[in-house]
Amino acid sequence: MKDYRFRGKRLDNGEWVNGFGAFMWEDDGVQKAEIYSTYGVYEVVPETVGQYTGQGDFYAGDIAKSPRGSIGTIEWHHSWCGFYFKTILGHNDEGKLVRMHSSIPLYNDLPNYIKLGNRWDNSDLLEVEKV
């Protein structure tokens, strides 16, 4: 049986909360979200809600480094019905880290990736350093 877990950043104090369920809705044109945990129900920032991948400590929205050194985010692909690595920074022919985009299905490869943070708290990890 698959372990369904979710996380989100609380509206009241900015802390991350993990839970067994998530509910998202729209109220008068405003997106709202809640995370359900054994400790209660928490209203969270809707954009930060991410589902657990089932591998390691990775959730949708996490920033990771691939085995080849590319940096990107873990995302859910609706057409593939699975998680994938969305490359944001990769290496060019000279070996420099540059902005690029590609999508790689993860299957069972996540244990080979290194978690660096998440796109809300660590967005600077997705920027190419200015030389």
C-alpha positions in Angstrom: 0.0 0.0 0.0 1.3 3.4 -1.0 2.2 5.8 1.8 0.3 9.1 1.1 1.8 12.1 2.9 1.7 15.8 2.3 3.4 18.9 3.6 2.8 22.6 3.5 4.0 25.8 5.0 1.6 27.0 7.8 -0.1 30.4 7.3 0.0 31.4 11.0 3.7 30.9 11.7 5.6 29.9 8.5 6.6 26.5 9.9 6.4 23.3 7.8 3.7 20.7 8.7 3.5 17.1 7.5 0.2 15.2 7.4 -1.7 12.4 5.9 -4.0 14.5 3.8 -4.4 17.8 2.0 -7.5 19.7 0.9 -7.4 22.6 -1.5 -10.2 24.9 -2.6 -11.1 28.3 -3.9 -13.0 30.9 -1.8 -14.2 34.0 -3.7 -11.3 33.6 -6.2 -8.7 33.0 -3.5 -6.9 29.7 -3.3 -6.9 28.1 0.2 -5.3 24.8 1.5 -5.2 22.7 4.6 -3.0 19.9 5.8 -4.6 17.2 7.9 -2.3 15.6 10.5 -2.7 13.5 13.7 -2.2 16.8 15.6 -4.9 18.8 13.9 -5.8 20.7 10.8 -3.5 23.5 9.6 -4.2 26.1 7.0 -1.2 26.3 4.7 0.1 28.4 1.8 -1.5 26.7 -1.2 1.6 26.9 -3.4 3.7 25.0 -0.8 1.5 21.9 -0.7 3.6 19.0 -1.9 2.9 15.2 -2.0 5.5 12.7 -0.7 7.2 10.9 -3.5 7.4 7.6 -1.6 11.3 7.6 -1.8 13.7 9.0 0.8 12.6 12.4 2.2 11.5 13.9 -1.1 8.3 15.9 -1.6 7.1 17.7 -4.7 8.7 21.1 -4.8 12.0 19.9 -3.3 15.3 21.0 -4.9 17.7 18.2 -5.7 21.0 17.5 -7.3 21.1 14.7 -9.9 23.8 12.0 -10.0 25.3 14.0 -13.0 25.3 17.3 -11.1 22.3 19.0 -12.6 20.1 21.0 -10.2 16.3 21.0 -10.4 13.0 20.4 -8.7 10.9 17.3 -8.0 7.5 17.7 -9.7 4.4 15.6 -10.4 3.7 15.0 -14.1 -0.1 14.5 -14.7 0.3 12.8 -18.1 3.0 10.4 -16.8 1.2 9.9 -13.5 4.5 10.0 -11.7 7.2 12.2 -10.2 9.9 13.7 -12.4 13.1 15.7 -12.1 12.7 19.2 -13.7 16.2 20.3 -14.6 16.7 24.0 -14.0 20.5 24.2 -14.1 22.7 21.8 -16.1 26.2 21.6 -17.5 27.0 23.0 -20.9 29.8 21.6 -23.2 32.4 23.6 -21.3 31.2 22.1 -18.0 29.7 25.4 -16.7 26.4 25.4 -14.8 23.8 27.1 -17.0 20.1 27.5 -17.1 18.4 24.8 -19.1 15.1 22.8 -19.0 14.4 19.1 -19.3 12.2 16.6 -17.7 13.4 13.2 -16.5 11.0 10.5 -15.1 12.3 9.4 -11.7 10.8 5.9 -11.3 13.0 4.5 -8.5 16.0 6.8 -9.0 15.4 9.3 -6.2 17.8 7.6 -3.7 20.6 8.5 -6.2 19.7 12.3 -5.9 20.8 14.7 -3.1 18.2 16.8 -1.5 19.3 20.5 -1.3 16.2 22.2 0.0 12.9 23.4 -1.4 11.9 26.0 -3.9 10.2 28.3 -1.3 12.9 28.5 1.4 15.9 28.0 -0.9 15.0 29.5 -4.3 18.6 31.0 -4.5 19.8 27.4 -5.2 18.1 27.7 -8.6 20.1 30.7 -9.7 23.2 30.7 -11.8 26.0 32.5 -10.0 27.1 35.7 -11.7 30.8 35.6 -12.6 
